[in-house]
């Protein structure tokens, strides 16, 4: 199933269609340090899990999109009799990047999430820090998850994460147009999508130096150690001509650093998700 743009649907409709009436999603608006955000918490009423799974949505999505992605997951988890963790999703809008604080007012969401939002929501849901943390990032959410990973011991400890069709391009937003054109010609990437990625990057990061030092997922992967790294699954799609090469490059660099990353290529376009395989991978996390 393809998840390019996750749209909000009435929660009751999603529950009815998915066929798992024991799963309840509640959503609200909150703020930390005067920054407003939306969030949803999805829980199985029979689960005794003390773990947390974070879901980071893709561009154009929102905090409620988890149920659209995960209906088949819950069916598989229930069949296996697993204690499924509570799922926390957050959103600052359709497009946002978790980057460290810099001179731009749009920056700092990474710091805010790690030091403020995550502890607040975890305490609200569990009453204490979780025994284990898991995370799934889709497209833009996959990029955001790379930012959390490269914090290493300065950030949150995750046990397992999945980067699904991460929106990674091995170019800086300040690459000359000639370099961008060569990338598009070589990969078959969509020019409009590449242009949007460039503009989004510039909206949250002021210049190439800050990008290289703090944000670039490829250059900053060296900050991740085997001790601080969770087990990572990275999925690319064979016909995702814009982001496939970036995902493969990220996997190659992670493997060169001996990080515990398993990469796979699935058929189809951007974010064509094999729900059965994802259910199997995530089921192993909850054993």
Buried (B, 14 or more C-beta within 10 A) or exposed (E): EEBBBBEBEEBEEBBEEBEBEEBEBEBEEBEBEEBEBBBBBBBBEEBEBBBBBBBBBBBBBBBBBBBBBBBBBBBBBBEEEBBBBBBBBBBBEBBBBBBBEBEBEBBBBBBBBBBBBBBEBBEEBBEEBBEBBBBBBBBBBBBBBBBBBBBBEEBBEBBBBBBBBBBBBBBBBBBEEEEBEEBBEEBEBBEEBBEBBBEBBBBBBEBBEBBBEBBBBBBBBEEBEEEBBBBBBBBBBEEBBBBBBBBBBBBEBBEEBEBEBBBEBBEBBBBBBBBEEBBEBBBEBBE
